[in-house]
Amino acid sequence: MLYVIIGEDVENSLEQRLAARPAHLERLQALRDAGRLFTAGPNPAIDAADPGEAGFSGSIIIAEFDSLETAQTWADADPYRAAGVYRQVTVKPYKKVW
């Protein structure tokens, strides 16, 4: 089943994001290589594709996992969590309609 992982950043998270980004992307690449990643990307903090120093307010990941528990465990191990980028992470089942 698909699950949406919504990470909400702490204020001024850009420096921590940049430091943890390679490890974060490596995990996403592993999901993609396994055919389990539907989409992933950050939410710019301002209305711009490249927010510059404004940074990001969070991230969205939609991927396939065996269960909600497995998705939550995966999300809890995200390098952005360990680096203090996310203040909150929500994991929910997701049903693709279109």
C-alpha positions in Angstrom: 0.0 0.0 0.0 1.1 3.6 -0.5 1.8 5.9 2.4 2.4 9.6 2.6 5.1 10.9 4.8 4.8 14.5 5.7 7.8 16.1 7.4 7.4 19.6 8.8 10.6 21.5 9.3 11.8 23.5 12.3 12.5 27.2 11.7 15.7 28.0 9.8 16.4 24.3 8.9 18.3 25.0 5.7 21.8 24.4 7.1 20.8 21.1 8.8 18.9 20.0 5.6 22.0 20.6 3.4 24.2 18.6 5.8 21.9 15.6 5.9 20.7 15.8 2.3 23.1 13.2 0.8 22.0 10.5 3.3 18.4 11.5 2.9 18.6 11.2 -0.9 20.4 7.8 -0.6 17.5 6.3 1.2 15.0 7.7 -1.3 17.2 6.3 -4.1 17.0 2.9 -2.5 13.2 3.1 -2.5 13.2 4.2 -6.1 15.5 1.4 -7.2 13.2 -1.0 -5.5 10.2 0.4 -7.5 8.5 1.6 -4.3 8.9 5.4 -4.5 5.9 7.2 -6.1 7.1 10.8 -5.5 9.2 12.8 -3.1 10.2 16.5 -2.7 10.5 19.5 -0.5 8.0 22.3 0.2 9.7 25.7 -0.5 9.2 28.1 2.3 8.2 30.8 -0.2 6.4 30.8 -3.5 9.4 30.0 -5.6 11.0 26.8 -7.1 14.3 27.9 -5.7 13.6 29.5 -2.3 17.3 30.4 -1.7 18.0 31.3 1.9 14.3 31.1 2.8 14.8 27.3 2.6 12.0 24.8 3.0 9.0 24.3 5.3 8.9 20.5 5.0 8.8 17.5 2.6 6.4 15.0 1.1 7.2 11.4 0.3 4.7 9.0 -1.1 6.0 5.4 -1.2 4.9 1.8 -1.0 5.4 -0.1 2.3 4.0 -3.3 3.7 2.2 -1.6 6.5 1.7 1.6 8.4 4.1 0.4 11.0 6.8 -0.3 8.4 6.3 3.2 6.9 6.5 4.8 10.3 9.7 2.9 11.2 11.2 4.0 7.9 10.2 7.6 8.4 11.6 7.6 12.0 15.0 6.6 10.7 15.2 9.5 8.2 18.5 11.4 8.4 16.5 14.6 8.5 15.0 13.5 11.8 18.4 12.7 13.2 19.8 16.1 12.0 16.9 18.0 13.7 15.4 19.2 10.4 11.9 17.9 11.1 9.9 19.1 14.1 7.1 16.7 13.2 6.5 13.8 10.9 3.1 12.4 10.0 2.6 9.1 8.2 -0.8 8.2 6.7 -2.1 5.6 4.3 -2.6 7.1 0.8 -5.0 5.9 -1.9 -4.1 7.0 -5.4 -7.2 7.8 -7.4 -5.7 9.7 -10.4 
